[in-house]
Amino acid sequence: MFRLLYAFGEQGIPLSRDYALMAKAIVSLEEVARALDPKFDLRRQAEPVLRELHHQRISPRAFLRQSRDLVRQTLLGIQDLPAELRRVVRRLEHDNLAINLQLRGLSEHNETIRFAANRIALGVIIGALIVGSSLIVMTGIKPHLFGYPALGIIGFIFSALLGVYITWDIIRQGRRF
């Protein structure tokens, strides 16, 4: 069992948690059985049961049972189809057809998405401040501060402070750039 799991890992084949737990249970079962009976051979004991299970799953009777269930489910679906189509056509005729689209699995990530959106918005604001400040500095509008337009210098300082804050917050929270 461990050799099989190792081979999967070597080849990069992901193994679901259920299979890993099953392998652990089988190994534990074999260890307990060998502690009780050192001559115990799990392979020899399990072979008749697994062979019978295999025959049950691939037998013509199993195939017929699965086929019968599939046909029954298909026929039930086909019986409901005309009523469903009539309902859709009626809604289309009355212009009250609405499509309800839900993305499942995103609700637990709402806070992360909101946080990222806020960071992106702040980045856009910083970029706009830098561009706007650059335009103001190029125009030479008065009053001047250190020989440059004061409004442009204030915009640069404010955008630099926001940039330092975002960088500090990212580093503080351990997130990568």
N, CA, C and O atoms as a DFTB+ gen file, in Angstrom:
708 C
 N C O
     1  1       0.827      -1.188       0.000
     2  2       0.000       0.000       0.000
     3  2       0.872       1.252       0.000
     4  3       0.608       2.209      -0.729
     5  1       1.922       1.230       0.834
     6  2       2.800       2.391       0.889
     7  2       3.561       2.556      -0.421
     8  3       3.810       3.680      -0.856
     9  1       3.931       1.440      -1.054
    10  2       4.620       1.530      -2.346
    11  2       3.711       2.160      -3.390
    12  3       4.169       2.949      -4.217
    13  1       2.426       1.819      -3.361
    14  2       1.477       2.400      -4.300
    15  2       1.329       3.899      -4.057
    16  3       1.351       4.687      -5.002
    17  1       1.180       4.292      -2.799
    18  2       1.070       5.716      -2.476
    19  2       2.337       6.466      -2.878
    20  3       2.272       7.586      -3.385
    21  1       3.485       5.840      -2.647
    22  2       4.755       6.452      -3.024
    23  2       4.847       6.617      -4.543
    24  3       5.309       7.648      -5.032
    25  1       4.406       5.602      -5.286
    26  2       4.434       5.683      -6.755
    27  2       3.534       6.810      -7.247
    28  3       3.906       7.535      -8.171
    29  1       2.360       6.969      -6.648
    30  2       1.485       8.075      -7.027
    31  2       2.179       9.411      -6.778
    32  3       2.163      10.303      -7.626
    33  1       2.790       9.531      -5.598
    34  2       3.482      10.771      -5.257
    35  2       4.635      11.053      -6.194
    36  3       4.848      12.199      -6.591
    37  1       5.384      10.023      -6.555
    38  2       6.521      10.188      -7.473
    39  2       6.079      10.694      -8.842
    40  3       6.786      11.475      -9.478
    41  1       4.907      10.248      -9.294
    42  2       4.415      10.612     -10.623
    43  2       3.571      11.886     -10.602
    44  3       3.073      12.323     -11.639
    45  1       3.415      12.476      -9.425
    46  2       2.649      13.722      -9.323
    47  2       1.148      13.509      -9.434
    48  3       0.417      14.439      -9.775
    49  1       0.680      12.304      -9.152
    50  2      -0.752      12.008      -9.222
    51  2      -1.367      12.365      -7.875
    52  3      -0.997      11.786      -6.854
    53  1      -2.304      13.313      -7.863
    54  2      -2.916      13.685      -6.581
    55  2      -3.810      12.561      -6.074
    56  3      -4.504      11.907      -6.852
    57  1      -3.786      12.350      -4.795
    58  2      -4.578      11.296      -4.172
    59  2      -5.552      11.957      -3.217
    60  3      -5.163      12.768      -2.377
    61  1      -6.818      11.604      -3.352
    62  2      -7.810      12.237      -2.482
    63  2      -7.589      11.801      -1.041
    64  3      -6.967      10.774      -0.768
    65  1      -8.102      12.588      -0.154
    66  2      -7.926      12.328       1.275
    67  2      -8.566      11.002       1.666
    68  3      -8.057      10.301       2.540
    69  1      -9.686      10.651       1.020
    70  2     -10.375       9.401       1.336
    71  2      -9.481       8.191       1.069
    72  3      -9.450       7.249       1.860
    73  1      -8.757       8.222      -0.049
    74  2      -7.877       7.095      -0.367
    75  2      -6.705       7.014       0.609
    76  3      -6.289       5.925       1.004
    77  1      -6.191       8.153       0.983
    78  2      -5.088       8.159       1.947
    79  2      -5.560       7.611       3.295
    80  3      -4.842       6.843       3.936
    81  1      -6.756       7.999       3.727
    82  2      -7.300       7.488       4.981
    83  2      -7.588       5.996       4.891
    84  3      -7.377       5.254       5.850
    85  1      -8.077       5.560       3.717
    86  2      -8.329       4.140       3.528
    87  2      -7.017       3.353       3.627
    88  3      -6.972       2.304       4.269
    89  1      -5.961       3.851       3.001
    90  2      -4.659       3.189       3.058
    91  2      -4.178       3.115       4.503
    92  3      -3.655       2.086       4.930
    93  1      -4.350       4.183       5.247
    94  2      -3.934       4.195       6.646
    95  2      -4.739       3.178       7.450
    96  3      -4.182       2.494       8.309
    97  1      -6.029       3.069       7.188
    98  2      -6.875       2.115       7.899
    99  2      -6.459       0.678       7.586
   100  3      -6.419      -0.171       8.477
   101  1      -6.153       0.415       6.327
   102  2      -5.732      -0.942       5.945
   103  2      -4.414      -1.303       6.608
   104  3      -4.252      -2.416       7.108
   105  1      -3.474      -0.370       6.615
   106  2      -2.184      -0.625       7.252
   107  2      -2.374      -0.843       8.746
   108  3      -1.748      -1.731       9.324
   109  1      -3.231      -0.046       9.379
   110  2      -3.499      -0.212      10.813
   111  2      -4.146      -1.562      11.081
   112  3      -3.786      -2.249      12.037
   113  1      -5.097      -1.939      10.242
   114  2      -5.771      -3.233      10.388
   115  2      -4.764      -4.375      10.272
   116  3      -4.801      -5.321      11.059
   117  1      -3.885      -4.289       9.310
   118  2      -2.888      -5.338       9.130
   119  2      -1.937      -5.399      10.325
   120  3      -1.565      -6.491      10.755
   121  1      -1.540      -4.251      10.867
   122  2      -0.651      -4.244      12.030
   123  2      -1.308      -4.885      13.245
   124  3      -0.667      -5.655      13.961
   125  1      -2.575      -4.576      13.484
   126  2      -3.294      -5.159      14.616
   127  2      -3.449      -6.661      14.421
   128  3      -3.249      -7.439      15.354
   129  1      -3.807      -7.066      13.204
   130  2      -3.989      -8.492      12.925
   131  2      -2.672      -9.249      13.103
   132  3      -2.667     -10.358      13.638
   133  1      -1.569      -8.671      12.666
   134  2      -0.262      -9.340      12.819
   135  2       0.172      -9.380      14.279
   136  3       0.867     -10.306      14.697
   137  1      -0.236      -8.380      15.055
   138  2       0.085      -8.416      16.486
   139  2      -0.660      -9.559      17.166
   140  3      -0.139     -10.188      18.087
   141  1      -1.892      -9.825      16.703
   142  2      -2.672     -10.922      17.277
   143  2      -2.248     -12.280      16.720
   144  3      -2.225     -13.278      17.440
   145  1      -1.914     -12.303      15.434
   146  2      -1.493     -13.550      14.782
   147  2      -0.327     -13.231      13.853
   148  3      -0.543     -12.677      12.775
   149  1       0.898     -13.564      14.240
   150  2       2.067     -13.226      13.418
   151  2       2.039     -13.855      12.023
   152  3       2.725     -13.374      11.121
   153  1       1.258     -14.921      11.831
   154  2       1.187     -15.589      10.521
   155  2       0.097     -14.994       9.620
   156  3      -0.108     -15.460       8.499
   157  1      -0.589     -13.981      10.108
   158  2      -1.697     -13.382       9.355
   159  2      -1.197     -12.754       8.062
   160  3      -0.199     -12.033       8.050
   161  1      -1.911     -13.042       6.968
   162  2      -1.588     -12.480       5.654
   163  2      -2.846     -11.793       5.125
   164  3      -3.788     -12.456       4.689
   165  1      -2.852     -10.485       5.166
   166  2      -4.021      -9.716       4.742
   167  2      -4.362      -9.990       3.288
   168  3      -5.536     -10.108       2.938
   169  1      -3.363     -10.090       2.453
   170  2      -3.597     -10.318       1.029
   171  2      -4.358     -11.630       0.815
   172  3      -5.310     -11.680       0.036
   173  1      -3.937     -12.681       1.503
   174  2      -4.575     -13.989       1.344
   175  2      -6.012     -13.948       1.886
   176  3      -6.913     -14.562       1.315
   177  1      -6.214     -13.226       2.985
   178  2      -7.542     -13.142       3.585
   179  2      -8.498     -12.281       2.762
   180  3      -9.689     -12.579       2.675
   181  1      -7.983     -11.230       2.167
   182  2      -8.837     -10.290       1.442
   183  2      -9.114     -10.726       0.012
   184  3     -10.091     -10.275      -0.585
   185  1      -8.292     -11.580      -0.543
   186  2      -8.422     -11.943      -1.959
   187  2      -9.790     -12.520      -2.312
   188  3     -10.378     -12.064      -3.293
   189  1     -10.344     -13.503      -1.570
   190  2     -11.662     -14.024      -1.954
   191  2     -12.765     -12.963      -1.883
   192  3     -13.655     -12.929      -2.732
   193  1     -12.700     -12.108      -0.876
   194  2     -13.716     -11.064      -0.725
   195  2     -13.620     -10.057      -1.871
   196  3     -14.634      -9.669      -2.450
   197  1     -12.397      -9.638      -2.193
   198  2     -12.213      -8.673      -3.283
   199  2     -12.595      -9.282      -4.625
   200  3     -13.164      -8.599      -5.477
   201  1     -12.283     -10.571      -4.821
   202  2     -12.646     -11.246      -6.074
   203  2     -14.172     -11.283      -6.228
   204  3     -14.700     -10.991      -7.301
   205  1     -14.874     -11.644      -5.148
   206  2     -16.335     -11.683      -5.189
   207  2     -16.918     -10.291      -5.455
   208  3     -17.850     -10.150      -6.248
   209  1     -16.378      -9.274      -4.801
   210  2     -16.825      -7.902      -5.022
   211  2     -16.606      -7.482      -6.468
   212  3     -17.466      -6.843      -7.073
   213  1     -15.463      -7.841      -7.013
   214  2     -15.147      -7.525      -8.410
   215  2     -16.147      -8.198      -9.352
   216  3     -16.636      -7.575     -10.294
   217  1     -16.447      -9.472      -9.092
   218  2     -17.410     -10.187      -9.943
   219  2     -18.802      -9.575      -9.833
   220  3     -19.530      -9.503     -10.823
   221  1     -19.174      -9.134      -8.630
   222  2     -20.486      -8.509      -8.460
   223  2     -20.589      -7.204      -9.232
   224  3     -21.642      -6.883      -9.783
   225  1     -19.508      -6.461      -9.272
   226  2     -19.544      -5.150      -9.927
   227  2     -19.503      -5.245     -11.438
   228  3     -20.060      -4.383     -12.118
   229  1     -18.865      -6.261     -11.983
   230  2     -18.755      -6.357     -13.444
   231  2     -19.619      -7.461     -14.024
   232  3     -19.504      -7.775     -15.209
   233  1     -20.476      -8.052     -13.217
   234  2     -21.319      -9.138     -13.709
   235  2     -22.385      -8.598     -14.654
   236  3     -22.739      -7.421     -14.592
   237  1     -22.895      -9.459     -15.527
   238  2     -23.995      -9.025     -16.412
   239  2     -25.205      -8.537     -15.613
   240  3     -25.898      -7.616     -16.046
   241  1     -25.465      -9.142     -14.456
   242  2     -26.595      -8.725     -13.628
   243  2     -26.400      -7.281     -13.145
   244  3     -27.342      -6.488     -13.152
   245  1     -25.173      -6.945     -12.727
   246  2     -24.888      -5.582     -12.271
   247  2     -25.026      -4.602     -13.427
   248  3     -25.560      -3.506     -13.253
   249  1     -24.548      -4.990     -14.606
   250  2     -24.671      -4.128     -15.783
   251  2     -26.132      -3.883     -16.125
   252  3     -26.517      -2.755     -16.433
   253  1     -26.954      -4.938     -16.073
   254  2     -28.383      -4.783     -16.362
   255  2     -29.058      -3.893     -15.321
   256  3     -29.902      -3.065     -15.662
   257  1     -28.687      -4.065     -14.054
   258  2     -29.282      -3.242     -12.999
   259  2     -28.933      -1.762     -13.206
   260  3     -29.800      -0.896     -13.090
   261  1     -27.666      -1.478     -13.511
   262  2     -27.254      -0.095     -13.751
   263  2     -27.944       0.473     -14.987
   264  3     -28.365       1.630     -14.989
   265  1     -28.059      -0.335     -16.034
   266  2     -28.725       0.114     -17.264
   267  2     -30.201       0.387     -17.003
   268  3     -30.745       1.381     -17.484
   269  1     -30.855      -0.503     -16.235
   270  2     -32.273      -0.319     -15.914
   271  2     -32.479       0.973     -15.124
   272  3     -33.420       1.720     -15.394
   273  1     -31.611       1.240     -14.153
   274  2     -31.720       2.467     -13.363
   275  2     -31.521       3.706     -14.231
   276  3     -32.223       4.704     -14.071
   277  1     -30.564       3.636     -15.146
   278  2     -30.308       4.763     -16.042
   279  2     -31.499       5.024     -16.951
   280  3     -31.890       6.174     -17.147
   281  1     -32.076       3.970     -17.504
   282  2     -33.251       4.125     -18.383
   283  2     -34.427       4.689     -17.597
   284  3     -35.142       5.558     -18.095
   285  1     -34.636       4.203     -16.371
   286  2     -35.740       4.699     -15.547
   287  2     -35.573       6.189     -15.263
   288  3     -36.529       6.953     -15.389
   289  1     -34.370       6.607     -14.881
   290  2     -34.121       8.019     -14.590
   291  2     -34.290       8.874     -15.843
   292  3     -34.825       9.980     -15.774
   293  1     -33.838       8.365     -16.982
   294  2     -33.968       9.107     -18.238
   295  2     -35.429       9.272     -18.613
   296  3     -35.844      10.359     -19.017
   297  1     -36.226       8.195     -18.483
   298  2     -37.647       8.282     -18.809
   299  2     -38.382       9.238     -17.883
   300  3     -39.260       9.981     -18.324
   301  1     -38.031       9.225     -16.609
   302  2     -38.665      10.173     -15.682
   303  2     -38.326      11.609     -16.062
   304  3     -39.178      12.494     -15.984
   305  1     -37.088      11.838     -16.471
   306  2     -36.687      13.176     -16.903
   307  2     -37.397      13.595     -18.170
   308  3     -37.782      14.756     -18.310
   309  1     -37.579      12.665     -19.100
   310  2     -38.261      12.970     -20.363
   311  2     -39.732      13.275     -20.107
   312  3     -40.305      14.134     -20.777
   313  1     -40.355      12.587     -19.149
   314  2     -41.762      12.858     -18.821
   315  2     -41.942      14.274     -18.299
   316  3     -42.952      14.915     -18.588
   317  1     -40.985      14.767     -17.542
   318  2     -41.084      16.113     -16.977
   319  2     -40.716      17.201     -17.976
   320  3     -41.047      18.367     -17.762
   321  1     -40.044      16.847     -19.053
   322  2     -39.522      17.825     -20.003
   323  2     -40.604      18.687     -20.663
   324  3     -40.426      19.904     -20.714
   325  1     -41.719      18.132     -21.174
   326  2     -42.723      19.010     -21.811
   327  2     -43.284      20.071     -20.861
   328  3     -43.464      21.223     -21.258
   329  1     -43.557      19.696     -19.626
   330  2     -44.091      20.669     -18.665
   331  2     -43.065      21.754     -18.388
   332  3     -43.421      22.929     -18.298
   333  1     -41.802      21.383     -18.251
   334  2     -40.745      22.365     -18.007
   335  2     -40.589      23.302     -19.203
   336  3     -40.441      24.512     -19.030
   337  1     -40.623      22.753     -20.402
   338  2     -40.502      23.590     -21.606
   339  2     -41.677      24.562     -21.718
   340  3     -41.491      25.725     -22.076
   341  1     -42.895      24.083     -21.410
   342  2     -44.069      24.968     -21.445
   343  2     -43.894      26.120     -20.449
   344  3     -44.218      27.269     -20.752
   345  1     -43.388      25.803     -19.281
   346  2     -43.192      26.828     -18.255
   347  2     -42.181      27.877     -18.719
   348  3     -42.392      29.071     -18.507
   349  1     -41.094      27.447     -19.345
   350  2     -40.079      28.384     -19.839
   351  2     -40.652      29.234     -20.967
   352  3     -40.424      30.443     -21.004
   353  1     -41.390      28.621     -21.880
   354  2     -41.972      29.373     -23.005
   355  2     -42.980      30.390     -22.484
   356  3     -43.033      31.519     -22.972
   357  1     -43.783      29.993     -21.491
   358  2     -44.759      30.925     -20.912
   359  2     -44.055      32.136     -20.298
   360  3     -44.510      33.268     -20.459
   361  1     -42.960      31.901     -19.605
   362  2     -42.217      33.016     -19.002
   363  2     -41.586      33.897     -20.072
   364  3     -41.545      35.118     -19.924
   365  1     -41.099      33.292     -21.139
   366  2     -40.534      34.082     -22.230
   367  2     -41.609      34.956     -22.872
   368  3     -41.354      36.111     -23.214
   369  1     -42.814      34.401     -23.036
   370  2     -43.913      35.164     -23.635
   371  2     -44.300      36.362     -22.784
   372  3     -44.667      37.409     -23.317
   373  1     -44.223      36.219     -21.475
   374  2     -44.631      37.293     -20.562
   375  2     -43.453      38.147     -20.094
   376  3     -43.608      38.980     -19.201
   377  1     -42.301      37.949     -20.679
   378  2     -41.095      38.725     -20.364
   379  2     -40.744      38.729     -18.874
   380  3     -40.268      39.738     -18.354
   381  1     -40.971      37.637     -18.206
   382  2     -40.584      37.586     -16.798
   383  2     -39.652      36.399     -16.515
   384  3     -39.705      35.784     -15.450
   385  1     -38.815      36.104     -17.485
   386  2     -37.824      35.049     -17.300
   387  2     -36.591      35.660     -16.650
   388  3     -35.991      36.597     -17.176
   389  1     -36.231      35.120     -15.515
   390  2     -35.056      35.614     -14.796
   391  2     -34.082      34.458     -14.613
   392  3     -34.478      33.321     -14.354
   393  1     -32.829      34.771     -14.751
   394  2     -31.797      33.759     -14.550
   395  2     -31.110      34.065     -13.237
   396  3     -30.566      35.151     -13.042
   397  1     -31.141      33.100     -12.343
   398  2     -30.514      33.243     -11.034
   399  2     -29.144      32.573     -11.098
   400  3     -29.047      31.351     -11.207
   401  1     -28.103      33.368     -11.032
   402  2     -26.744      32.858     -11.128
   403  2     -26.054      33.051      -9.792
   404  3     -25.943      34.170      -9.291
   405  1     -25.592      31.947      -9.220
   406  2     -24.892      32.010      -7.946
   407  2     -23.534      31.342      -8.106
   408  3     -23.426      30.217      -8.593
   409  1     -22.516      32.055      -7.689
   410  2     -21.180      31.483      -7.693
   411  2     -20.954      30.864      -6.326
   412  3     -20.818      31.575      -5.331
   413  1     -20.916      29.568      -6.279
   414  2     -20.768      28.871      -5.007
   415  2     -19.300      28.804      -4.616
   416  3     -18.416      28.684      -5.465
   417  1     -19.067      28.883      -3.347
   418  2     -17.714      28.756      -2.837
   419  2     -16.980      30.080      -2.700
   420  3     -15.857      30.114      -2.196
   421  1     -17.597      31.172      -3.142
   422  2     -16.934      32.470      -3.031
   423  2     -17.323      33.207      -1.760
   424  3     -16.662      34.173      -1.376
   425  1     -18.390      32.762      -1.103
   426  2     -18.863      33.506       0.066
   427  2     -17.820      33.531       1.182
   428  3     -17.709      34.523       1.904
   429  1     -17.055      32.445       1.329
   430  2     -16.050      32.464       2.385
   431  2     -14.856      33.338       2.029
   432  3     -14.019      33.626       2.884
   433  1     -14.774      33.762       0.771
   434  2     -13.660      34.605       0.333
   435  2     -14.067      36.066       0.172
   436  3     -13.286      36.873      -0.333
   437  1     -15.282      36.414       0.598
   438  2     -15.767      37.788       0.435
   439  2     -14.829      38.807       1.065
   440  3     -14.511      39.826       0.452
   441  1     -14.391      38.537       2.277
   442  2     -13.526      39.484       2.978
   443  2     -12.207      39.663       2.233
   444  3     -11.710      40.782       2.110
   445  1     -11.641      38.569       1.739
   446  2     -10.378      38.643       0.991
   447  2     -10.562      39.417      -0.304
   448  3      -9.716      40.234      -0.669
   449  1     -11.662      39.165      -0.996
   450  2     -11.936      39.869      -2.255
   451  2     -12.133      41.359      -1.986
   452  3     -11.612      42.198      -2.721
   453  1     -12.878      41.686      -0.941
   454  2     -13.110      43.094      -0.588
   455  2     -11.781      43.775      -0.241
   456  3     -11.527      44.904      -0.662
   457  1     -10.944      43.085       0.525
   458  2      -9.649      43.630       0.923
   459  2      -8.780      43.884      -0.306
   460  3      -8.154      44.938      -0.419
   461  1      -8.742      42.916      -1.231
   462  2      -7.943      43.085      -2.448
   463  2      -8.488      44.224      -3.303
   464  3      -7.718      45.001      -3.868
   465  1      -9.807      44.326      -3.401
   466  2     -10.408      45.411      -4.184
   467  2     -10.067      46.767      -3.590
   468  3      -9.797      47.720      -4.322
   469  1     -10.079      46.858      -2.265
   470  2      -9.714      48.120      -1.614
   471  2      -8.261      48.480      -1.889
   472  3      -7.936      49.640      -2.143
   473  1      -7.386      47.472      -1.835
   474  2      -5.971      47.718      -2.132
   475  2      -5.787      48.189      -3.576
   476  3      -5.022      49.116      -3.843
   477  1      -6.493      47.544      -4.499
   478  2      -6.386      47.939      -5.912
   479  2      -6.897      49.358      -6.098
   480  3      -6.277      50.155      -6.802
   481  1      -8.029      49.681      -5.468
   482  2      -8.587      51.038      -5.576
   483  2      -7.607      52.062      -5.011
   484  3      -7.424      53.134      -5.588
   485  1      -6.977      51.734      -3.885
   486  2      -6.003      52.648      -3.299
   487  2      -4.793      52.809      -4.224
   488  3      -4.241      53.904      -4.334
   489  1      -4.386      51.742      -4.878
   490  2      -3.289      51.822      -5.846
   491  2      -3.632      52.713      -7.025
   492  3      -2.792      53.482      -7.492
   493  1      -4.868      52.613      -7.509
   494  2      -5.308      53.477      -8.610
   495  2      -5.334      54.935      -8.164
   496  3      -4.941      55.827      -8.916
   497  1      -5.799      55.174      -6.942
   498  2      -5.832      56.544      -6.413
   499  2      -4.413      57.105      -6.307
   500  3      -4.169      58.255      -6.671
   501  1      -3.477      56.288      -5.807
   502  2      -2.083      56.738      -5.708
   503  2      -1.535      57.070      -7.086
   504  3      -0.871      58.091      -7.268
   505  1      -1.816      56.204      -8.060
   506  2      -1.358      56.473      -9.431
   507  2      -1.945      57.757      -9.987
   508  3      -1.251      58.541     -10.634
   509  1      -3.238      57.968      -9.726
   510  2      -3.874      59.192     -10.199
   511  2      -3.282      60.429      -9.514
   512  3      -3.104      61.467     -10.151
   513  1      -2.982      60.316      -8.228
   514  2      -2.344      61.426      -7.513
   515  2      -0.976      61.757      -8.103
   516  3      -0.625      62.926      -8.267
   517  1      -0.210      60.719      -8.419
   518  2       1.122      60.943      -8.993
   519  2       1.013      61.613     -10.356
   520  3       1.731      62.571     -10.644
   521  1       0.103      61.099     -11.201
   522  2      -0.060      61.696     -12.537
   523  2      -0.569      63.128     -12.421
   524  3      -0.061      64.029     -13.088
   525  1      -1.583      63.337     -11.562
   526  2      -2.126      64.690     -11.378
   527  2      -1.095      65.645     -10.819
   528  3      -1.010      66.795     -11.252
   529  1      -0.314      65.181      -9.863
   530  2       0.724      66.031      -9.277
   531  2       1.787      66.373     -10.310
   532  3       2.299      67.492     -10.346
   533  1       2.112      65.393     -11.152
   534  2       3.098      65.657     -12.209
   535  2       2.594      66.714     -13.174
   536  3       3.352      67.592     -13.586
   537  1       1.319      66.638     -13.537
   538  2       0.749      67.642     -14.437
   539  2       0.756      69.018     -13.790
   540  3       1.049      70.015     -14.451
   541  1       0.435      69.079     -12.504
   542  2       0.434      70.370     -11.797
   543  2       1.846      70.938     -11.740
   544  3       2.042      72.135     -11.954
   545  1       2.835      70.088     -11.453
   546  2       4.222      70.554     -11.387
   547  2       4.656      71.080     -12.759
   548  3       5.377      72.075     -12.830
   549  1       4.233      70.436     -13.840
   550  2       4.627      70.854     -15.190
   551  2       3.991      72.189     -15.576
   552  3       4.555      72.933     -16.378
   553  1       2.818      72.498     -15.009
   554  2       2.158      73.755     -15.369
   555  2       2.788      74.952     -14.679
   556  3       2.752      76.057     -15.219
   557  1       3.361      74.763     -13.511
   558  2       4.011      75.872     -12.805
   559  2       3.037      76.775     -12.085
   560  3       3.327      77.953     -11.878
   561  1       1.872      76.243     -11.694
   562  2       0.856      77.039     -10.996
   563  2       1.389      77.505      -9.647
   564  3       2.086      76.761      -8.957
   565  1       1.056      78.754      -9.270
   566  2       1.483      79.307      -7.988
   567  2       0.460      78.943      -6.946
   568  3      -0.682      78.667      -7.314
   569  1       0.774      78.922      -5.711
   570  2       1.995      79.278      -4.993
   571  2       3.034      78.166      -5.127
   572  3       2.711      77.003      -5.370
   573  1       4.272      78.563      -4.961
   574  2       5.382      77.632      -5.083
   575  2       5.898      77.236      -3.711
   576  3       5.824      77.996      -2.746
   577  1       6.424      76.017      -3.660
   578  2       7.047      75.493      -2.454
   579  2       8.335      74.823      -2.901
   580  3       8.299      73.866      -3.675
   581  1       9.474      75.315      -2.422
   582  2      10.795      74.835      -2.859
   583  2      10.982      75.001      -4.363
   584  3      11.693      74.213      -4.986
   585  1      10.372      75.986      -4.936
   586  2      10.526      76.278      -6.351
   587  2       9.566      75.513      -7.250
   588  3       9.619      75.662      -8.471
   589  1       8.702      74.709      -6.681
   590  2       7.730      73.930      -7.460
   591  2       6.330      74.260      -6.985
   592  3       6.160      74.725      -5.858
   593  1       5.315      74.030      -7.819
   594  2       3.940      74.311      -7.385
   595  2       3.596      73.522      -6.106
   596  3       3.815      72.312      -6.041
   597  1       3.067      74.208      -5.113
   598  2       2.789      73.622      -3.801
   599  2       1.772      72.482      -3.887
   600  3       1.919      71.469      -3.204
   601  1       0.751      72.639      -4.716
   602  2      -0.281      71.608      -4.841
   603  2       0.309      70.309      -5.390
   604  3      -0.066      69.219      -4.959
   605  1       1.233      70.433      -6.342
   606  2       1.896      69.245      -6.893
   607  2       2.761      68.561      -5.853
   608  3       2.760      67.334      -5.759
   609  1       3.507      69.343      -5.063
   610  2       4.366      68.786      -4.016
   611  2       3.513      68.086      -2.956
   612  3       3.863      67.002      -2.489
   613  1       2.397      68.706      -2.579
   614  2       1.499      68.092      -1.595
   615  2       0.932      66.778      -2.133
   616  3       0.827      65.795      -1.399
   617  1       0.571      66.766      -3.409
   618  2       0.070      65.525      -4.028
   619  2       1.123      64.430      -4.022
   620  3       0.804      63.276      -3.735
   621  1       2.397      64.771      -4.339
   622  2       3.480      63.785      -4.306
   623  2       3.690      63.248      -2.890
   624  3       3.853      62.046      -2.685
   625  1       3.682      64.162      -1.921
   626  2       3.900      63.741      -0.530
   627  2       2.766      62.819      -0.072
   628  3       3.014      61.794       0.563
   629  1       1.529      63.184      -0.394
   630  2       0.380      62.380       0.013
   631  2       0.426      60.994      -0.643
   632  3       0.171      59.985       0.014
   633  1       0.750      60.951      -1.941
   634  2       0.832      59.653      -2.625
   635  2       1.986      58.822      -2.075
   636  3       1.865      57.601      -1.973
   637  1       3.091      59.450      -1.722
   638  2       4.220      58.722      -1.126
   639  2       3.819      58.146       0.226
   640  3       4.150      57.002       0.538
   641  1       3.099      58.943       1.038
   642  2       2.652      58.444       2.339
   643  2       1.700      57.255       2.187
   644  3       1.812      56.271       2.917
   645  1       0.773      57.349       1.248
   646  2      -0.134      56.224       1.003
   647  2       0.626      54.992       0.519
   648  3       0.331      53.874       0.941
   649  1       1.600      55.193      -0.363
   650  2       2.414      54.083      -0.855
   651  2       3.201      53.417       0.250
   652  3       3.290      52.190       0.301
   653  1       3.779      54.223       1.148
   654  2       4.524      53.671       2.288
   655  2       3.570      52.909       3.206
   656  3       3.916      51.842       3.713
   657  1       2.362      53.457       3.422
   658  2       1.383      52.780       4.269
   659  2       1.013      51.417       3.694
   660  3       0.991      50.427       4.427
   661  1       0.723      51.348       2.399
   662  2       0.358      50.067       1.773
   663  2       1.511      49.078       1.878
   664  3       1.300      47.915       2.222
   665  1       2.713      49.525       1.588
   666  2       3.888      48.644       1.673
   667  2       4.072      48.140       3.091
   668  3       4.317      46.952       3.297
   669  1       3.957      49.030       4.077
   670  2       4.101      48.630       5.472
   671  2       3.011      47.630       5.864
   672  3       3.291      46.650       6.555
   673  1       1.780      47.869       5.430
   674  2       0.671      46.976       5.763
   675  2       0.873      45.594       5.137
   676  3       0.586      44.581       5.774
   677  1       1.355      45.547       3.917
   678  2       1.615      44.270       3.258
   679  2       2.697      43.501       4.000
   680  3       2.552      42.307       4.261
   681  1       3.756      44.174       4.331
   682  2       4.878      43.525       5.053
   683  2       4.422      43.090       6.437
   684  3       4.773      41.999       6.887
   685  1       3.649      43.922       7.115
   686  2       3.166      43.612       8.465
   687  2       2.270      42.375       8.457
   688  3       2.326      41.572       9.389
   689  1       1.458      42.211       7.439
   690  2       0.547      41.075       7.381
   691  2       1.174      39.853       6.739
   692  3       0.531      38.808       6.639
   693  1       2.414      39.968       6.303
   694  2       3.121      38.807       5.762
   695  2       2.701      38.416       4.373
   696  3       2.922      37.280       3.953
   697  1       2.097      39.337       3.649
   698  2       1.687      39.018       2.284
   699  2       2.798      39.376       1.325
   700  3       3.615      40.259       1.589
   701  1       2.812      38.670       0.198
   702  2       3.834      38.946      -0.812
   703  2       3.340      40.007      -1.775
   704  3       2.136      40.184      -1.960
   705  1       4.289      40.714      -2.389
   706  2       3.923      41.768      -3.326
   707  2       3.284      41.213      -4.538
   708  3       2.910      41.964      -5.438
